[in-house]
Amino acid sequence: MKRVVLIAHDNLKSEMVEWAKCHEAKLSTFELYATGTTGQKIQESTQLKLTRYKSGPLGGDQQIGAAIAEGRMDTVIFFWDPLAPHPHDVDVKALLRIAVVYNIPLACNKATADLLILSL
């Protein structure tokens, strides 16, 4: 079973929730993981079951990066806002870098997430 991570920056969480609702049937076939608040919002709005890590600023991005390095994740869907300042920007960039280093499919916006989810 594919292991998919769902992450969204604060001002993109509602977009992530709507995206998850639109793809709920397909997402339900995967083992899902998310950072804390993103996961909570998805759980409140869908029937999807997922494992939640800590919130990104509290170490969730680093936890997911470690899981990627350990071979425990297959895909990352991260609705990332490159224009907004983030206090944990170093962690975000490290997560994006580790996904690339380990050749993990990575979608950073809705258009790419749509293509990626349909190909899994």
C-alpha positions as CSV (number, residue, x, y, z in Angstrom):
1,M,0.0,0.0,0.0
2,K,1.4,3.4,-1.0
3,R,2.2,5.8,1.9
4,V,1.2,9.4,1.1
5,V,2.0,12.5,3.2
6,L,-0.4,15.5,3.1
7,I,0.9,18.9,4.3
8,A,-0.3,22.4,3.8
9,H,0.9,25.8,5.0
10,D,-1.7,27.8,7.0
11,N,-3.2,29.9,4.2
12,L,-3.5,26.8,2.0
13,K,-5.0,24.4,4.5
14,S,-8.6,25.0,3.2
15,E,-7.4,24.3,-0.3
16,M,-5.8,21.1,0.9
17,V,-9.1,20.1,2.7
18,E,-11.1,20.7,-0.5
19,W,-8.6,18.8,-2.6
20,A,-8.7,15.9,-0.1
21,K,-12.5,15.9,-0.3
22,C,-12.4,15.9,-4.1
23,H,-10.0,12.9,-4.1
24,E,-11.4,11.1,-1.0
25,A,-12.2,7.9,-2.7
26,K,-8.7,7.6,-4.2
27,L,-6.9,8.8,-1.0
28,S,-8.8,6.2,1.0
29,T,-6.8,3.4,-0.8
30,F,-3.5,4.7,0.6
31,E,-1.9,4.8,4.0
32,L,-2.1,8.5,4.9
33,Y,0.1,10.7,7.0
34,A,-0.1,14.4,7.7
35,T,1.4,17.2,9.9
36,G,-0.7,18.0,12.9
37,T,-3.1,20.8,12.0
38,T,-3.4,19.8,8.3
39,G,-4.3,16.2,9.4
40,Q,-6.8,17.5,12.0
41,K,-8.6,19.6,9.4
42,I,-8.7,16.8,6.9
43,Q,-10.1,14.4,9.5
44,E,-12.8,16.9,10.5
45,S,-13.9,17.3,6.9
46,T,-13.6,13.8,5.5
47,Q,-13.9,10.1,6.5
48,L,-10.2,9.6,5.8
49,K,-8.1,7.8,8.3
50,L,-4.5,9.2,8.8
51,T,-1.6,9.2,11.1
52,R,-0.7,12.7,12.3
53,Y,2.8,13.9,13.1
54,K,3.5,17.1,15.1
55,S,2.6,20.4,13.6
56,G,5.2,21.6,11.1
57,P,6.7,24.4,13.3
58,L,6.9,21.9,16.2
59,G,8.9,19.3,14.3
60,G,6.4,17.6,12.0
61,D,8.3,18.5,8.9
62,Q,11.5,17.0,10.4
63,Q,9.6,13.8,11.4
64,I,8.3,13.4,7.9
65,G,11.8,14.0,6.5
66,A,13.2,11.3,8.8
67,A,10.4,8.9,7.6
68,I,11.4,9.6,4.0
69,A,15.1,8.9,4.8
70,E,14.1,5.7,6.5
71,G,12.1,4.5,3.4
72,R,8.7,4.8,5.1
73,M,7.1,7.3,2.7
74,D,6.3,7.0,-1.0
75,T,4.8,10.3,-2.0
76,V,4.5,13.9,-0.5
77,I,1.8,16.3,-1.4
78,F,2.8,19.6,0.2
79,F,0.7,22.7,-0.6
80,W,3.6,25.0,0.1
81,D,3.4,28.8,0.1
82,P,6.7,30.1,-1.2
83,L,5.7,33.8,-0.8
84,A,4.7,33.8,2.8
85,P,7.3,34.0,5.6
86,H,7.5,30.9,7.8
87,P,9.4,30.7,11.1
88,H,10.4,27.1,10.3
89,D,11.5,27.8,6.7
90,V,14.7,25.9,7.2
91,D,12.7,22.8,8.1
92,V,10.4,23.2,5.0
93,K,13.4,23.5,2.7
94,A,15.0,20.5,4.4
95,L,11.9,18.4,3.8
96,L,11.7,19.4,0.2
97,R,15.4,18.7,-0.3
98,I,15.2,15.2,1.3
99,A,12.2,14.3,-0.9
100,V,14.3,15.2,-3.9
101,V,17.4,13.4,-2.6
102,Y,15.4,10.2,-2.0
103,N,13.5,10.5,-5.4
104,I,10.1,10.7,-3.7
105,P,7.3,12.1,-5.9
106,L,6.6,15.6,-4.6
107,A,3.6,17.8,-5.5
108,C,3.8,21.4,-4.2
109,N,0.5,22.7,-5.7
110,K,-3.0,21.5,-6.6
111,A,-2.2,21.0,-10.3
112,T,0.7,18.7,-9.7
113,A,-1.1,17.0,-6.8
114,D,-4.0,16.2,-9.3
115,L,-1.6,14.6,-11.8
116,L,0.3,12.7,-9.1
117,I,-2.8,11.3,-7.3
118,L,-4.2,10.1,-10.6
119,S,-1.0,8.3,-11.5
120,L,-0.7,6.3,-8.2
